[in-house]
Amino acid sequence: MREALLALFLSSAEPLSREQLASICDDNPDCVGWEAELDTLLAVGEGVLQLVCVAGGYRLQIHPRHNAILARLHVEAPRPLSKATLETLAVIAYQQPVTRPEIEHWRGVAVSAQIMQQLQDRGWIMVAGHRETPGRPALWVTTPQFLEHFSLASLAGLPTIIGAAEAGCEEEKGRRDPS
């Protein structure tokens, strides 16, 4: 059964949900106990492989402990994102659904069409509708590809934002009293 599950995960380009696995395995007498085997794979993996829950499904990937050696194999570095692009993506991820004027308010600067297009081209954001206000601005949200790329099961997996005061970045902190 373990080998059958591994074959399914290795042959799928997208994460597989429990519902998809059930539709494949429930009718097959060779797949008895697939749910218990899935839980075992989630807990311990299979050699260098790790089963992770991302974007509402399960994906097989190389365990992160092997990242250093794999970096030598894949010499081509990924295209880095600009600070403005990362800020825009963060605002959308944490504030969604959000309009472009709201993104600009949070960032404090205008958002270029190029930034929004770059995030759309990567498949990380999309328009989920339009706000019922004058001008009907588009409502931007992240996509399942965003969750998959950043290995998140859901948006609840995003890191918690801490304020400057909580992070110890108070303006007066660290200054000594001259007296």
C-alpha positions as CSV (number, residue, x, y, z in Angstrom):
1,M,0.0,0.0,0.0
2,R,2.9,2.4,0.8
3,E,4.3,1.9,-2.6
4,A,1.0,2.7,-4.3
5,L,0.6,5.9,-2.3
6,L,4.2,6.9,-3.1
7,A,3.5,6.2,-6.8
8,L,0.4,8.4,-6.7
9,F,2.3,11.3,-5.1
10,L,5.3,11.0,-7.4
11,S,3.1,10.9,-10.5
12,S,0.9,13.9,-9.6
13,A,2.0,17.4,-10.6
14,E,-0.4,18.9,-8.0
15,P,-0.9,18.2,-4.3
16,L,-3.5,15.4,-3.8
17,S,-6.3,15.9,-1.3
18,R,-7.8,13.2,0.9
19,E,-10.9,13.3,-1.2
20,Q,-8.9,12.6,-4.4
21,L,-7.1,9.8,-2.7
22,A,-10.4,8.4,-1.4
23,S,-11.9,8.4,-4.9
24,I,-8.9,6.5,-6.2
25,C,-8.3,4.1,-3.3
26,D,-11.7,3.3,-1.7
27,D,-13.0,1.1,-4.6
28,N,-9.7,-0.8,-4.9
29,P,-9.2,-3.9,-2.7
30,D,-5.5,-3.5,-3.0
31,C,-5.7,-0.2,-1.2
32,V,-7.1,-1.4,2.1
33,G,-5.7,0.7,5.0
34,W,-4.5,3.6,2.8
35,E,-5.6,6.2,5.4
36,A,-3.4,4.6,8.1
37,E,-0.5,4.4,5.6
38,L,-1.0,8.1,4.7
39,D,-0.8,9.1,8.4
40,T,2.4,7.0,8.7
41,L,3.9,8.7,5.7
42,L,3.0,12.1,7.2
43,A,4.6,11.2,10.5
44,V,7.9,9.6,9.4
45,G,8.2,10.0,5.6
46,E,10.0,7.5,3.4
47,G,13.8,7.7,3.4
48,V,14.8,11.0,1.9
49,L,11.2,11.8,1.0
50,Q,8.8,13.8,3.2
51,L,5.1,14.0,2.8
52,V,3.8,17.5,3.6
53,C,0.4,19.1,3.7
54,V,0.2,22.1,1.3
55,A,-2.6,24.0,-0.3
56,G,-5.3,21.7,0.9
57,G,-3.5,18.5,-0.3
58,Y,-0.4,16.4,0.2
59,R,2.8,16.6,-1.7
60,L,5.9,14.5,-1.6
61,Q,9.2,16.4,-1.5
62,I,12.9,15.9,-0.6
63,H,13.4,16.4,3.2
64,P,14.9,19.8,3.9
65,R,18.0,18.3,5.6
66,H,19.3,17.6,2.1
67,N,19.0,21.2,0.8
68,A,22.7,21.9,1.1
69,I,23.7,19.1,-1.2
70,L,20.9,19.7,-3.6
71,A,21.9,23.4,-3.9
72,R,25.1,22.1,-5.5
73,L,23.2,20.2,-8.1
74,H,20.9,23.1,-9.0
75,V,23.4,25.9,-9.6
76,E,21.0,28.3,-11.3
77,A,19.7,30.6,-8.6
78,P,16.0,31.5,-8.7
79,R,15.1,35.0,-9.9
80,P,15.0,37.2,-6.7
81,L,12.0,39.3,-6.1
82,S,12.4,43.0,-5.4
83,K,11.7,44.5,-2.0
84,A,8.6,46.3,-3.5
85,T,7.3,43.0,-4.9
86,L,7.8,41.2,-1.6
87,E,6.1,44.0,0.3
88,T,3.1,43.9,-2.1
89,L,2.8,40.1,-1.8
90,A,2.9,40.3,2.0
91,V,0.2,42.9,2.1
92,I,-2.0,40.8,-0.2
93,A,-1.3,37.6,1.8
94,Y,-2.1,39.2,5.2
95,Q,-4.9,41.6,4.3
96,Q,-6.8,39.7,1.6
97,P,-9.1,40.4,-0.1
98,V,-7.5,43.8,-0.7
99,T,-7.8,46.5,-3.3
100,R,-4.9,48.2,-5.0
101,P,-5.5,51.5,-3.2
102,E,-5.5,49.6,0.1
103,I,-2.1,48.0,-0.9
104,E,-0.8,51.4,-1.7
105,H,-2.0,52.7,1.7
106,W,-0.3,49.9,3.6
107,R,3.0,50.3,1.6
108,G,2.9,54.1,1.6
109,V,3.8,54.2,-2.1
110,A,2.1,53.5,-5.5
111,V,2.1,49.9,-6.7
112,S,3.2,49.6,-10.3
113,A,1.3,47.5,-12.8
114,Q,4.6,45.6,-13.4
115,I,4.7,44.3,-9.8
116,M,1.1,43.1,-10.0
117,Q,1.7,41.5,-13.3
118,Q,4.9,39.7,-12.1
119,L,2.9,38.2,-9.1
120,Q,0.1,37.2,-11.5
121,D,2.6,35.6,-13.9
122,R,4.0,33.5,-11.1
123,G,0.4,32.4,-10.3
124,W,0.6,33.7,-6.7
125,I,-2.2,36.3,-6.9
126,M,-5.5,36.7,-8.7
127,V,-8.6,38.9,-8.8
128,A,-11.3,37.3,-6.7
129,G,-14.0,39.9,-7.5
130,H,-14.7,43.6,-7.3
131,R,-15.6,45.8,-4.3
132,E,-19.1,47.3,-4.6
133,T,-17.8,50.9,-4.3
134,P,-17.4,53.6,-6.9
135,G,-15.0,52.5,-9.6
136,R,-15.5,48.8,-8.5
137,P,-11.8,48.2,-7.6
138,A,-10.5,44.6,-8.0
139,L,-10.1,42.5,-4.9
140,W,-6.8,40.7,-4.9
141,V,-6.1,37.4,-3.1
142,T,-3.4,34.8,-3.1
143,T,-3.8,31.5,-5.0
144,P,-3.3,27.8,-4.1
145,Q,0.0,28.1,-6.1
146,F,1.1,30.7,-3.6
147,L,0.4,28.3,-0.7
148,E,2.2,25.5,-2.6
149,H,5.3,27.5,-3.5
150,F,5.8,28.6,0.1
151,S,4.9,25.2,1.5
152,L,1.8,26.4,3.5
153,A,-1.2,24.2,4.2
154,S,-3.3,27.3,4.6
155,L,-3.0,31.1,5.2
156,A,-3.0,30.3,8.9
157,G,0.5,29.0,8.4
158,L,1.8,32.5,7.6
159,P,4.2,33.8,10.3
160,T,2.7,36.0,12.9
161,I,3.3,39.7,12.5
162,I,4.8,41.4,15.5
163,G,4.8,45.1,16.0
164,A,7.9,47.2,16.3
165,A,7.3,47.7,20.1
166,E,6.9,43.9,20.6
167,A,10.0,43.2,18.6
168,G,12.1,45.4,20.8
169,C,12.6,48.1,18.2
170,E,11.3,51.0,20.3
171,E,12.9,54.3,19.4
172,E,14.2,54.9,23.0
173,K,15.3,51.3,23.6
174,G,19.1,51.0,23.9
175,R,19.7,54.7,24.6
176,R,21.4,55.5,27.9
177,D,20.5,58.3,30.2
178,P,23.3,60.9,30.1
179,S,23.1,61.6,33.8
